[in-house]
């Protein structure tokens, strides 16, 4: 039985909006895309369920939500952080929301927008609700066991990745020999991995660590990786990717792990057991 009321997916770029739509429709939702024009979102087969919207025209988005009788919002997909530094024409509602934020980092803006929806009686729901299949249990998903230095770098890197996320700077760091080599900021994941590889390519054992905040709000911006992440790691000369159990989305996990294995990259999911469990048996993708 479908939840009461209509669901709208505010959709940025990438695969997550489409995975969320597929799962929502299977659950019986009468879902609608509000596709952000400033992202690289495309509706694909769901053009009849898509209304294009400008990220800067918040007043119009709120009117659409009322018109379409939306009761729940799901926010999925990439929106470039540098948009705030472009010469965009924000409407009065958007400017009012920005004025209420303590800074222009992601989380305060997401929170202010969610508060605006909640004031209308529209609930912003967790990104996990329709993306459960993209969350992996802790363990090592590639064949090679880690040596003692790699385990130290995983612990070290995940600690600092979480600290950077808590500061709302970024969700990723690249580390090597217990030194932070690169920190993600407005440039995004790809450029961070490239920069990390630039300084560690000769060693070839850099660890890429991605983490949410210690108390991540699951409605917004869950860390996400996929085959493209591993492609960037391969091209950069880095070696290992580590993410946080239950808090990081893996797009098409089977394909991503097959790519990593084929190219002799390492991939692990750090959980409550810590790095000491990573050298157990190689984990397999849970059957769906």
Number of C-alpha atoms within 10 A of each C-alpha: 6 12 12 10 13 18 26 25 23 22 32 25 20 17 17 23 26 22 17 24 26 16 17 21 14 12 13 11 19 18 22 24 25 25 27 22 18 16 18 15 21 20 17 9 9 13 13 10 15 20 16 18 19 16 23 21 16 21 13 15 19 15 11 15 20 13 9 12 14 20 19 21 26 24 23 24 25 19 19 15 15 10 14 12 8 8 7 10 12 17 14 13 17 16 14 13 18 17 13 11 16 11 11 13 16 15 20 17 18 18 16 18 18 20 16 17 18 15 10 13 12 21 18 22 17 16 21 20 14 21 20 13 18 20 20 25 17 21 25 24 23 21 16 14 16 18 9 10 12 21 18 15 25 28 17 19 28 26 16 21 28 24 20 22 23 18 13 16 17 27 28 30 29 32 29 25 15 17 12 18 22 21 24 23 18 15 13 16 22 16 17 24 30 20 18 27 29 15 17 20 17 11 12 16 21 31 33 31 30 28 30 27 19 11 9 17 15 16 19 21 20 21 21 22 20 19 19 13 19 24 16 18 24 21 13 23 22 30 24 27 22 22 28 23 18 16 21 21 24 22 21 15 19 14 12 19 23 15 18 24 16 9 13 15 23 23 25 27 24 26 18 9 10 14 21 13 14 22 16 10 13 14 17 14 11 11 5 4
